[in-house]
Amino acid sequence: MTFRLKGMYLYPRDIEFLKYLHAVKIATYEQIRRDIYGEICIHAVGNRMRKFNGNRLVHIGISRTYRQGGPS
């Protein structure tokens, strides 16, 4: 079986991220940036996660708390 990624290349840090996500199951962009992609900005992490989502490697969901502007 051949699996091709569209519009991205998996770097060693991306493999580390997938292992991290397998271990913790759920993480925010800020947690991912802090633990895996420390030297890049949060917007770049979001772009990377959207590429993962587009290739069906991860599922991006948004918490109801974040949609409504945070806790009251």
Distance bins in CASP14 RR format, pairs under 12 A and 6 or more apart:
PFRMAT RR
TARGET T0000
AUTHOR 0000-0000-0000
RMODE 2
METHOD distances of the structure
MODEL  1
3 10 0 0 0 0 0 1 0 0 0 0 0
3 55 0 0 0 0 1 0 0 0 0 0 0
3 56 0 0 0 0 0 1 0 0 0 0 0
3 57 0 0 0 0 1 0 0 0 0 0 0
4 10 0 0 0 0 0 1 0 0 0 0 0
4 55 0 0 0 0 1 0 0 0 0 0 0
4 56 0 0 0 0 0 1 0 0 0 0 0
5 11 0 0 0 0 0 1 0 0 0 0 0
5 14 0 0 0 0 1 0 0 0 0 0 0
5 51 0 0 0 0 1 0 0 0 0 0 0
5 52 0 0 0 0 1 0 0 0 0 0 0
5 54 0 0 0 0 1 0 0 0 0 0 0
5 55 1 0 1 0 0 0 0 0 0 0 0
5 56 0 0 0 0 1 0 0 0 0 0 0
5 57 0 0 0 0 1 0 0 0 0 0 0
6 51 0 0 0 0 1 0 0 0 0 0 0
6 52 0 0 0 0 0 1 0 0 0 0 0
6 53 0 0 0 0 0 1 0 0 0 0 0
6 54 1 0 0 1 0 0 0 0 0 0 0
6 55 1 0 0 1 0 0 0 0 0 0 0
6 56 0 0 0 0 1 0 0 0 0 0 0
6 57 0 0 0 0 0 1 0 0 0 0 0
7 47 0 0 0 0 0 1 0 0 0 0 0
7 48 0 0 0 0 0 1 0 0 0 0 0
7 50 0 0 0 0 0 1 0 0 0 0 0
7 51 1 0 0 1 0 0 0 0 0 0 0
7 52 0 0 0 0 0 1 0 0 0 0 0
7 54 0 0 0 0 1 0 0 0 0 0 0
7 55 1 0 0 1 0 0 0 0 0 0 0
8 14 0 0 0 0 1 0 0 0 0 0 0
8 47 0 0 0 0 0 1 0 0 0 0 0
8 48 0 0 0 0 1 0 0 0 0 0 0
8 49 0 0 0 0 0 1 0 0 0 0 0
8 50 0 0 0 0 0 1 0 0 0 0 0
8 51 1 0 1 0 0 0 0 0 0 0 0
8 52 1 0 0 1 0 0 0 0 0 0 0
8 53 0 0 0 0 0 1 0 0 0 0 0
8 54 0 0 0 0 1 0 0 0 0 0 0
8 55 1 0 0 1 0 0 0 0 0 0 0
8 56 0 0 0 0 0 1 0 0 0 0 0
8 57 0 0 0 0 1 0 0 0 0 0 0
9 15 0 0 0 0 0 1 0 0 0 0 0
9 48 0 0 0 0 0 1 0 0 0 0 0
9 51 0 0 0 0 1 0 0 0 0 0 0
9 55 0 0 0 0 0 1 0 0 0 0 0
10 16 0 0 0 0 0 1 0 0 0 0 0
10 17 0 0 0 0 1 0 0 0 0 0 0
10 18 0 0 0 0 1 0 0 0 0 0 0
10 48 0 0 0 0 0 1 0 0 0 0 0
10 51 0 0 0 0 0 1 0 0 0 0 0
10 52 0 0 0 0 1 0 0 0 0 0 0
10 55 0 0 0 0 1 0 0 0 0 0 0
10 57 0 0 0 0 1 0 0 0 0 0 0
11 17 0 0 0 0 1 0 0 0 0 0 0
11 18 0 0 0 0 0 1 0 0 0 0 0
11 36 0 0 0 0 0 1 0 0 0 0 0
11 37 0 0 0 0 0 1 0 0 0 0 0
11 40 0 0 0 0 0 1 0 0 0 0 0
11 48 0 0 0 0 1 0 0 0 0 0 0
11 51 0 0 0 0 0 1 0 0 0 0 0
12 18 0 0 0 0 0 1 0 0 0 0 0
12 19 0 0 0 0 0 1 0 0 0 0 0
12 36 0 0 0 0 0 1 0 0 0 0 0
13 19 0 0 0 0 0 1 0 0 0 0 0
13 20 0 0 0 0 0 1 0 0 0 0 0
13 32 0 0 0 0 0 1 0 0 0 0 0
13 33 0 0 0 0 0 1 0 0 0 0 0
13 35 0 0 0 0 0 1 0 0 0 0 0
13 36 1 0 0 1 0 0 0 0 0 0 0
13 37 1 0 0 1 0 0 0 0 0 0 0
13 38 0 0 0 0 1 0 0 0 0 0 0
13 39 0 0 0 0 0 1 0 0 0 0 0
13 40 0 0 0 0 1 0 0 0 0 0 0
13 44 0 0 0 0 0 1 0 0 0 0 0
13 45 0 0 0 0 0 1 0 0 0 0 0
13 48 0 0 0 0 1 0 0 0 0 0 0
14 20 0 0 0 0 0 1 0 0 0 0 0
14 21 0 0 0 0 0 1 0 0 0 0 0
14 32 0 0 0 0 0 1 0 0 0 0 0
14 36 0 0 0 0 1 0 0 0 0 0 0
14 37 0 0 0 0 1 0 0 0 0 0 0
14 45 0 0 0 0 0 1 0 0 0 0 0
14 48 1 0 0 1 0 0 0 0 0 0 0
14 49 0 0 0 0 0 1 0 0 0 0 0
14 51 0 0 0 0 1 0 0 0 0 0 0
14 52 1 0 0 1 0 0 0 0 0 0 0
14 55 0 0 0 0 0 1 0 0 0 0 0
14 57 0 0 0 0 1 0 0 0 0 0 0
14 58 0 0 0 0 0 1 0 0 0 0 0
15 21 0 0 0 0 0 1 0 0 0 0 0
15 22 0 0 0 0 0 1 0 0 0 0 0
15 36 0 0 0 0 0 1 0 0 0 0 0
15 52 0 0 0 0 0 1 0 0 0 0 0
15 57 0 0 0 0 0 1 0 0 0 0 0
16 22 0 0 0 0 0 1 0 0 0 0 0
16 23 0 0 0 0 0 1 0 0 0 0 0
16 32 0 0 0 0 0 1 0 0 0 0 0
16 35 0 0 0 0 1 0 0 0 0 0 0
16 36 1 0 0 1 0 0 0 0 0 0 0
16 37 0 0 0 0 1 0 0 0 0 0 0
16 38 0 0 0 0 0 1 0 0 0 0 0
17 23 0 0 0 0 0 1 0 0 0 0 0
17 24 0 0 0 0 0 1 0 0 0 0 0
17 27 0 0 0 0 1 0 0 0 0 0 0
17 29 0 0 0 0 0 1 0 0 0 0 0
17 31 0 0 0 0 0 1 0 0 0 0 0
17 32 1 0 0 1 0 0 0 0 0 0 0
17 33 0 0 0 0 0 1 0 0 0 0 0
17 35 0 0 0 0 1 0 0 0 0 0 0
17 36 1 0 1 0 0 0 0 0 0 0 0
17 37 1 0 0 1 0 0 0 0 0 0 0
17 38 0 0 0 0 0 1 0 0 0 0 0
17 40 0 0 0 0 0 1 0 0 0 0 0
17 45 0 0 0 0 1 0 0 0 0 0 0
17 46 0 0 0 0 0 1 0 0 0 0 0
17 48 0 0 0 0 1 0 0 0 0 0 0
17 49 0 0 0 0 1 0 0 0 0 0 0
17 51 0 0 0 0 0 1 0 0 0 0 0
17 52 0 0 0 0 1 0 0 0 0 0 0
17 57 0 0 0 0 1 0 0 0 0 0 0
17 58 0 0 0 0 1 0 0 0 0 0 0
18 24 0 0 0 0 0 1 0 0 0 0 0
18 27 0 0 0 0 0 1 0 0 0 0 0
18 32 0 0 0 0 0 1 0 0 0 0 0
18 36 0 0 0 0 1 0 0 0 0 0 0
18 48 0 0 0 0 0 1 0 0 0 0 0
18 49 0 0 0 0 0 1 0 0 0 0 0
18 52 0 0 0 0 1 0 0 0 0 0 0
18 55 0 0 0 0 0 1 0 0 0 0 0
18 57 1 0 0 1 0 0 0 0 0 0 0
18 58 1 0 0 1 0 0 0 0 0 0 0
19 35 0 0 0 0 0 1 0 0 0 0 0
19 36 0 0 0 0 1 0 0 0 0 0 0
20 26 0 0 0 0 0 1 0 0 0 0 0
20 27 1 0 0 1 0 0 0 0 0 0 0
20 31 0 0 0 0 1 0 0 0 0 0 0
20 32 1 0 0 1 0 0 0 0 0 0 0
20 33 0 0 0 0 0 1 0 0 0 0 0
20 34 0 0 0 0 0 1 0 0 0 0 0
20 35 1 0 0 1 0 0 0 0 0 0 0
20 36 1 0 1 0 0 0 0 0 0 0 0
20 37 0 0 0 0 0 1 0 0 0 0 0
20 58 0 0 0 0 0 1 0 0 0 0 0
21 27 1 0 0 1 0 0 0 0 0 0 0
21 28 0 0 0 0 0 1 0 0 0 0 0
21 31 0 0 0 0 0 1 0 0 0 0 0
21 32 1 0 0 1 0 0 0 0 0 0 0
21 35 0 0 0 0 0 1 0 0 0 0 0
21 36 0 0 0 0 1 0 0 0 0 0 0
21 49 0 0 0 0 1 0 0 0 0 0 0
21 52 0 0 0 0 1 0 0 0 0 0 0
21 53 0 0 0 0 0 1 0 0 0 0 0
21 57 0 0 0 0 1 0 0 0 0 0 0
21 58 1 0 0 1 0 0 0 0 0 0 0
21 59 0 0 0 0 0 1 0 0 0 0 0
21 60 0 0 0 0 0 1 0 0 0 0 0
22 57 0 0 0 0 0 1 0 0 0 0 0
22 58 0 0 0 0 0 1 0 0 0 0 0
23 35 0 0 0 0 0 1 0 0 0 0 0
23 36 0 0 0 0 0 1 0 0 0 0 0
24 31 0 0 0 0 1 0 0 0 0 0 0
24 32 0 0 0 0 1 0 0 0 0 0 0
24 35 0 0 0 0 1 0 0 0 0 0 0
24 36 0 0 0 0 0 1 0 0 0 0 0
25 31 0 0 0 0 0 1 0 0 0 0 0
25 58 0 0 0 0 0 1 0 0 0 0 0
25 59 0 0 0 0 0 1 0 0 0 0 0
26 32 0 0 0 0 0 1 0 0 0 0 0
26 58 0 0 0 0 0 1 0 0 0 0 0
26 59 0 0 0 0 1 0 0 0 0 0 0
26 60 0 0 0 0 0 1 0 0 0 0 0
26 61 0 0 0 0 1 0 0 0 0 0 0
26 63 0 0 0 0 1 0 0 0 0 0 0
27 33 0 0 0 0 1 0 0 0 0 0 0
27 34 0 0 0 0 1 0 0 0 0 0 0
27 35 1 0 0 1 0 0 0 0 0 0 0
27 36 0 0 0 0 1 0 0 0 0 0 0
27 37 0 0 0 0 0 1 0 0 0 0 0
27 45 0 0 0 0 0 1 0 0 0 0 0
27 46 0 0 0 0 0 1 0 0 0 0 0
27 49 0 0 0 0 1 0 0 0 0 0 0
27 58 0 0 0 0 1 0 0 0 0 0 0
27 60 0 0 0 0 0 1 0 0 0 0 0
27 61 0 0 0 0 0 1 0 0 0 0 0
27 63 0 0 0 0 0 1 0 0 0 0 0
28 34 0 0 0 0 1 0 0 0 0 0 0
28 35 0 0 0 0 0 1 0 0 0 0 0
28 42 0 0 0 0 1 0 0 0 0 0 0
28 45 0 0 0 0 1 0 0 0 0 0 0
28 46 0 0 0 0 0 1 0 0 0 0 0
28 49 0 0 0 0 0 1 0 0 0 0 0
28 60 0 0 0 0 0 1 0 0 0 0 0
28 61 0 0 0 0 0 1 0 0 0 0 0
28 62 0 0 0 0 0 1 0 0 0 0 0
28 63 0 0 0 0 1 0 0 0 0 0 0
28 65 0 0 0 0 0 1 0 0 0 0 0
28 66 0 0 0 0 1 0 0 0 0 0 0
29 35 0 0 0 0 0 1 0 0 0 0 0
29 36 0 0 0 0 0 1 0 0 0 0 0
29 37 0 0 0 0 1 0 0 0 0 0 0
29 38 0 0 0 0 0 1 0 0 0 0 0
29 40 0 0 0 0 0 1 0 0 0 0 0
29 41 0 0 0 0 0 1 0 0 0 0 0
29 42 1 0 1 0 0 0 0 0 0 0 0
29 43 0 0 0 0 1 0 0 0 0 0 0
29 44 0 0 0 0 1 0 0 0 0 0 0
29 45 1 0 1 0 0 0 0 0 0 0 0
29 46 1 0 1 0 0 0 0 0 0 0 0
29 47 0 0 0 0 0 1 0 0 0 0 0
29 48 0 0 0 0 1 0 0 0 0 0 0
29 49 1 0 0 1 0 0 0 0 0 0 0
29 50 0 0 0 0 0 1 0 0 0 0 0
29 52 0 0 0 0 0 1 0 0 0 0 0
29 58 0 0 0 0 0 1 0 0 0 0 0
29 60 0 0 0 0 1 0 0 0 0 0 0
29 61 0 0 0 0 0 1 0 0 0 0 0
29 62 0 0 0 0 0 1 0 0 0 0 0
29 63 0 0 0 0 0 1 0 0 0 0 0
29 66 0 0 0 0 0 1 0 0 0 0 0
30 36 0 0 0 0 0 1 0 0 0 0 0
30 37 0 0 0 0 0 1 0 0 0 0 0
30 38 0 0 0 0 0 1 0 0 0 0 0
30 41 0 0 0 0 0 1 0 0 0 0 0
30 42 1 0 0 1 0 0 0 0 0 0 0
30 43 0 0 0 0 0 1 0 0 0 0 0
30 45 0 0 0 0 1 0 0 0 0 0 0
30 46 0 0 0 0 0 1 0 0 0 0 0
30 49 0 0 0 0 0 1 0 0 0 0 0
30 66 0 0 0 0 0 1 0 0 0 0 0
31 37 0 0 0 0 0 1 0 0 0 0 0
31 38 0 0 0 0 0 1 0 0 0 0 0
31 42 0 0 0 0 0 1 0 0 0 0 0
31 45 0 0 0 0 1 0 0 0 0 0 0
31 49 0 0 0 0 0 1 0 0 0 0 0
32 38 0 0 0 0 1 0 0 0 0 0 0
32 40 0 0 0 0 0 1 0 0 0 0 0
32 42 0 0 0 0 1 0 0 0 0 0 0
32 44 0 0 0 0 0 1 0 0 0 0 0
32 45 1 0 1 0 0 0 0 0 0 0 0
32 46 0 0 0 0 1 0 0 0 0 0 0
32 48 0 0 0 0 1 0 0 0 0 0 0
32 49 1 0 0 1 0 0 0 0 0 0 0
32 52 0 0 0 0 0 1 0 0 0 0 0
32 58 0 0 0 0 0 1 0 0 0 0 0
32 60 0 0 0 0 0 1 0 0 0 0 0
33 39 0 0 0 0 1 0 0 0 0 0 0
33 40 1 0 0 1 0 0 0 0 0 0 0
33 41 1 0 0 1 0 0 0 0 0 0 0
33 42 1 0 1 0 0 0 0 0 0 0 0
33 43 0 0 0 0 1 0 0 0 0 0 0
33 44 0 0 0 0 1 0 0 0 0 0 0
33 45 1 0 1 0 0 0 0 0 0 0 0
33 46 0 0 0 0 1 0 0 0 0 0 0
33 47 0 0 0 0 0 1 0 0 0 0 0
33 48 0 0 0 0 1 0 0 0 0 0 0
33 49 0 0 0 0 0 1 0 0 0 0 0
34 40 0 0 0 0 0 1 0 0 0 0 0
34 42 0 0 0 0 1 0 0 0 0 0 0
34 45 0 0 0 0 1 0 0 0 0 0 0
35 45 0 0 0 0 0 1 0 0 0 0 0
36 44 0 0 0 0 0 1 0 0 0 0 0
36 45 0 0 0 0 1 0 0 0 0 0 0
36 48 0 0 0 0 1 0 0 0 0 0 0
36 49 0 0 0 0 0 1 0 0 0 0 0
36 52 0 0 0 0 0 1 0 0 0 0 0
37 43 0 0 0 0 0 1 0 0 0 0 0
37 44 1 0 0 1 0 0 0 0 0 0 0
37 45 1 0 1 0 0 0 0 0 0 0 0
37 46 0 0 0 0 1 0 0 0 0 0 0
37 47 0 0 0 0 0 1 0 0 0 0 0
37 48 1 0 0 1 0 0 0 0 0 0 0
37 49 0 0 0 0 1 0 0 0 0 0 0
38 44 0 0 0 0 0 1 0 0 0 0 0
38 45 0 0 0 0 1 0 0 0 0 0 0
38 48 0 0 0 0 0 1 0 0 0 0 0
39 45 0 0 0 0 0 1 0 0 0 0 0
40 46 0 0 0 0 1 0 0 0 0 0 0
40 47 0 0 0 0 1 0 0 0 0 0 0
40 48 0 0 0 0 1 0 0 0 0 0 0
40 49 0 0 0 0 0 1 0 0 0 0 0
41 47 0 0 0 0 1 0 0 0 0 0 0
41 48 0 0 0 0 0 1 0 0 0 0 0
42 48 0 0 0 0 0 1 0 0 0 0 0
42 49 0 0 0 0 0 1 0 0 0 0 0
43 49 0 0 0 0 0 1 0 0 0 0 0
43 50 0 0 0 0 0 1 0 0 0 0 0
44 50 0 0 0 0 0 1 0 0 0 0 0
44 51 0 0 0 0 0 1 0 0 0 0 0
45 51 0 0 0 0 0 1 0 0 0 0 0
45 52 0 0 0 0 0 1 0 0 0 0 0
45 60 0 0 0 0 0 1 0 0 0 0 0
46 52 0 0 0 0 1 0 0 0 0 0 0
46 53 0 0 0 0 1 0 0 0 0 0 0
46 58 0 0 0 0 0 1 0 0 0 0 0
46 60 0 0 0 0 1 0 0 0 0 0 0
47 53 0 0 0 0 0 1 0 0 0 0 0
47 54 0 0 0 0 0 1 0 0 0 0 0
47 60 0 0 0 0 0 1 0 0 0 0 0
48 54 0 0 0 0 0 1 0 0 0 0 0
48 55 0 0 0 0 0 1 0 0 0 0 0
48 57 0 0 0 0 0 1 0 0 0 0 0
48 58 0 0 0 0 0 1 0 0 0 0 0
48 60 0 0 0 0 0 1 0 0 0 0 0
49 55 0 0 0 0 0 1 0 0 0 0 0
49 57 0 0 0 0 1 0 0 0 0 0 0
49 58 1 0 0 1 0 0 0 0 0 0 0
49 59 0 0 0 0 0 1 0 0 0 0 0
49 60 1 0 1 0 0 0 0 0 0 0 0
49 61 0 0 0 0 0 1 0 0 0 0 0
49 62 0 0 0 0 0 1 0 0 0 0 0
50 57 0 0 0 0 0 1 0 0 0 0 0
50 58 0 0 0 0 1 0 0 0 0 0 0
50 59 0 0 0 0 0 1 0 0 0 0 0
50 60 1 0 0 1 0 0 0 0 0 0 0
50 61 0 0 0 0 0 1 0 0 0 0 0
51 57 0 0 0 0 1 0 0 0 0 0 0
51 58 0 0 0 0 1 0 0 0 0 0 0
51 60 0 0 0 0 0 1 0 0 0 0 0
52 58 1 0 1 0 0 0 0 0 0 0 0
52 59 0 0 0 0 1 0 0 0 0 0 0
52 60 0 0 0 0 1 0 0 0 0 0 0
53 59 1 0 0 1 0 0 0 0 0 0 0
53 60 1 0 1 0 0 0 0 0 0 0 0
53 61 0 0 0 0 1 0 0 0 0 0 0
53 62 0 0 0 0 0 1 0 0 0 0 0
54 60 0 0 0 0 1 0 0 0 0 0 0
60 66 0 0 0 0 0 1 0 0 0 0 0
61 67 0 0 0 0 1 0 0 0 0 0 0
62 68 0 0 0 0 0 1 0 0 0 0 0
62 69 0 0 0 0 0 1 0 0 0 0 0
62 70 0 0 0 0 0 1 0 0 0 0 0
63 69 0 0 0 0 0 1 0 0 0 0 0
63 70 0 0 0 0 1 0 0 0 0 0 0
63 71 0 0 0 0 0 1 0 0 0 0 0
64 70 0 0 0 0 1 0 0 0 0 0 0
64 71 0 0 0 0 0 1 0 0 0 0 0
65 71 1 0 0 1 0 0 0 0 0 0 0
65 72 0 0 0 0 1 0 0 0 0 0 0
END
